[in-house]
Amino acid sequence: WTGGLVMLTGLWRWAIDRRSWRRALGLIAATVWGCAVAAIQLGPSWHFAELVGQTRRSVADRLYYSFPPLHWFELALPRLVRELRLGPEDPYWFGQQTWGYEAALYVGTIPLILIFLSVFGRPRNRSTMLWKILVPVSFALATMPRWWPQGYLYLLALPGLGFFRVPARYTLITSLGLAVLAGEGFDRSISKVGFRLGLASSIVFAGCAAAAGILWTMRPDVHVRSNAGGLPAGFFWAALSWSIALTSVLAWRSRRLGSWGLLAAPAVELGILFYLGTTEWGWAVALPAQSSVLSELSRRSPTGLVGGE
C-alpha cells in the first residue's frame, strides 16, 4: 500500500500539476528499488507465514479487527474512547469485533481545524483531490466489515487485498490523507470567507462529535472512568485542546503567533496522545538474563539462531 500510494501520488502530480515525467519515472524506479531492498527481509517472512498457515486465514479472521463506525468522534475527542475502565481489553471491544490496540484514529486538534480550512478554503485544488478521495474511501474500508461484511469479502478477492487481517489499519491511509490536507490548510493566503467557513465547520464538527460522544457513553456496554465531576476525563481533555487550538489558529491567522507556534502545539498534543494511546509502555527488559527460556537457549550450541531447527 505504501509503495502504491507513493507511485500513485507521483503519477497524479505529473498528470494534474504537469510536473516533469522524469520525476514520476524516477519516483517509480526508486520505489521499485526500495521494494527490492525490502524483499530481503519480506521474502523469508512471507515464507515463514506460509509455513505456519498465516496466509490461509478464515473468513471470520479477516472480518475481525475492524474500526467501529460509532467511533468517528474520536477525531475530535481522542481521549474519550481510551477511558474505558478495563482499557484496550475491555469487554466492550469484543462486542465491537475488535480490541483497543487496533482501533484508533486521531490526527490532533489543530490539524483537524486546518483540514476544514483546506476543504473550504481550497475546495477545487486538484493537487490534493486524490487525498480528498482516499480519506473517505480508506475510512469506509476500515469500517466496512461492520456495515457490509459481504461487500468486504468481495474486496478481499482482489489481488493484494486478501491477506490483510486487520481492516482497522486502513485508518493509517485516512490519517495520512488528513495530514496532507492539514498541510494544505496551513496557509494564511486562504481567503477570509474560506477561513471563516472552515473555522465554523470545525466548531460544528466538534459539537456534533461531543454529542455523539455523550450518546456513546450512555450505551449499556460502555463503562468509562469518571473524574470527580462525574464526567469522563476525555471531555475535559477535548475542551482544553479545542480552546488552545482555536486560540492558536486565530492568533496565527492574525499574525500574532508565528508559524512555528502552530507547528509546536500539535507536536506537543500528538506526543501526549502517543504515550496515552493504545500501546502499553513499560520498563526495558534485560535479555536474555530476565527470560528463563532465552537464558536456556543462550547456553545451547550453536548460539545465534532464533527461528532455526
N, C-alpha and C positions, 0 to 999 in steps of 0.2 A: 504493500500500500504506500509506503513512504517513497520508494523509488518511482512508482507510478504517478504519484502526485507531483513529484519533482519534474518529471518529464512532461506531464500534462500542463504544469504551470509554464514551463519553458515554451511549449508549443502555443499556448494561449497568448503569451506575451508577444511571440513572433507574429501570430495571426491578427491579434487585436491591436496591439500597440505598435505594430510594424517594426519590431526590433530585428536586428540582423539575424538571418537564418543560420549564420555561422555560430552565433551564440547558442541557438537552440540545439544545433547538432553537437556542439561541444558539451552542452549540459547533458544530453542524452548519452554521449560517449563516456563522460565522467561517471554517470550513474551506473551504466553497464559495467564499467571497470570496478566501481565500488561493490557491485553485486558479486563480481568475480573474486574480489578480495574476501568478502564476507562468506563466500561459498566454502572457503577453507574450514570455517567453523560450522556453518549451517549444514554442510553435507553430512558429516558424521552425526550431527544432532538429529537430522532427518532420518538417517539410517537407524539410529537408536530408537526414535519414536516409532518407526515401523516395526522394530523387533518386539517392543513391549505393547504394541497394539494401540498406541495413542492416535494413529491416523485412521482408525476404524471405530469411530465413536457412534454411539446410538443416537437416534433422533432426540430422545429425551435429554441427552448430554448437550446437544448442540442448541437446544431451545432454552437451556438454563442460563443463568447469569446475564439476564437482560437488564436494561436500565428501566426502572419503574416510571411510566409516563407521569404519574402523580408528582414526581419529584422535580418537575420543571422549575418550581420556585426556588430550587437550590442555587440557581444563578444569582439570585438577589439575597437569599438567606443561606449562605453556605454552611453556617454552624448548626442550624436547627436540626437537620437530619442526624448530625453527629451526637445529639443529646439523648439518644435512646439509652435507656438505663443499662442494658447489657451490651452496649457497644456494637461493633460490627457483626457480632454473632447473636444479636437479639432475635428471638423467635419471629419477630415481625419480618425480618429479611427473608426467612424461609417461606413465609406466606406470599412474598413477592417473587418467589422463584429466583432468588439471588442472595448475595450477602454483602455486608457493608464494605468489604475490602475491594469489591469490583465496581460498585455503583457510586460514582462521584462525578460531579460536574460543577466547576466554578472557574471563573477567569479573573475575578477581582471586581470590586465595585466601580472604581474609576474607569477601568477598561470597558465595563458594561455600559457606562454612560457614554463613553466615546463611541461605542458601537452604534448607539442610537443617533449620535451626531453624524456618523458616517452614512447611515441609511437615509436620513432625512436631509443631510447637507449635500450629499453627492449621490442622489438616487440613480443617476444614469451613467455612472462611471463604469465603463466596460472593462477596465483593467481588473477590478475586483468582483466582477459579476460572477466569475467562476466560483468564488468562495461564498457568495450570497446564495448560490445554488447548492453547494456542497454542505453548508451548515444545516439546512432543514433535512436534506437527504440523509446525511450521516446520523442525525438525531432520530429520524424515522427508522433507520436500520437498527439503531441501538435499542429501540423500544418495540420494534415490530413483533417479536415473539409474544408480547403481551396482548396486542390488539389484532394481529393477523398471523397466527402461527403457520398456517398452511402457505401463506404468501412468502414467509421467511424460508420455509423448506424449499419452495420453488427457487428462491435466490441461491440457496446452498448448492443447487445443481449446476450453477455457473462455474466455469473454471476459475480457481483461485479463491473462491469463497467458501467452499465446502469444508475446509479444515479448521475454520475458526470455532473455538469453543466458547468464547466469551463475547456475546453480542454487545455488552455494555461498553466494550473498549472502542467501539465506533465513535464514542463521545470524544476520543482523542482528536479525531478529524474535526469534530464540531468545535472543540476548544481551539485548535489551530486556526480554523476559519474565522472564529470570533476574534482571535488575537490579530489577525491580518486586518479585519475590519476596524478594530480599535486603533490600529496604527493609521488607518486612513482618516479616522475621526480626530486624530491628534494634529489638528491643523487650524490655526487661527484664521485662515483665509475663508473658512466657511461663512456663508452669508448670515446676517442677523436672523433672518426668517428661518433658515435651516437650523441654526443653533438653537433658537427658541423652541422649534418643533421637536428637535431631538431631545432637548433637556426635558420638555414637558412629557414627551413619550416615555422617557426613562423613569420619571416620577410616577406616571400612571402604571408602568410595568411593575415598579416596586410596590405600589399599593395593591395591585392585583396579586402579586406574589405573597404579600403579607396576609391577605385574605385567604389565599389558598393554603398558606402555612398554618393559619389558625384552624381551618377546617380539617387539615391533616392531623393536627394534634388531638382533635375530637374523635378520631377513629377509635373503635374499641380495641383494636390490636396495637395501637400506638401508646407506649408508655415512656414519656420523656422525663428527664431530670428537670426539676424546677428550682429556681432560686428563692430567696427569702420573700419576694413579692408574689410568688405563685406562678409566674410566667417562665417559660423556658428561657435559658440564658441566650439562646440563639437569636431571639428577638432584640435583646439589648445590644448584642454584638452588631446586628444588622443596622439598628438605629444609629449607633455610634459610627459605623463605617459609612453609612449614607450621609450623615451630617458632615463628616470630614470630606467625603468625596465631592458632594455638591459645593461646599465652600471652596474646595481646592480648584474645581473646574471653573467656577465663576471668577475666582481670583486670577487664574491662568488666562481666562478669556479677556479680562480687563487689564492684563499685563502687570498685575500686582504680584504675581507669582511666576517665576521663571519656569521654563520647560523642564528644568532639572527637578523641580519640586513635584511636578505631575508624573515624573518617572520614578522618583524615590518613594512616593506614597504607596503606589501599587506594589512595589518591590517589598516594602515592609509588610503590607497586608498579606501578600501571597506567601511570604516567608513564614508568617504566623500560621496561616491556613495549612501550609505544607507540614508543619510539625504537629498540628492538631487534626490532621486528616485521617486517612484510613490506615496508615502504617503505624504499627506499634513499635515505639522506639525503646531500646534498652541498652544495657552496657555491653561493651565488646566482650567476646568470649575468647579465651586463650586456647588455641588449637595447636596440637592435639591434646594438650595436657588435661583440659576440662571435659574431655569426651572419652569415656571408657572404651567405646568402640574404635575410635580413631587411634587411641593410645595402643590398643592391641594390634591394629593394622600396622602402625608405625614400627612395631617390634618384629613384624614378619619380613621375610625376604622373598622377592626383591621389593624394595620400597619405591614410592613414587607413582604407583598405579592406583587409581581410584575406581575406574569402571572396567578394569580388565578381568581376565578369567579368575 
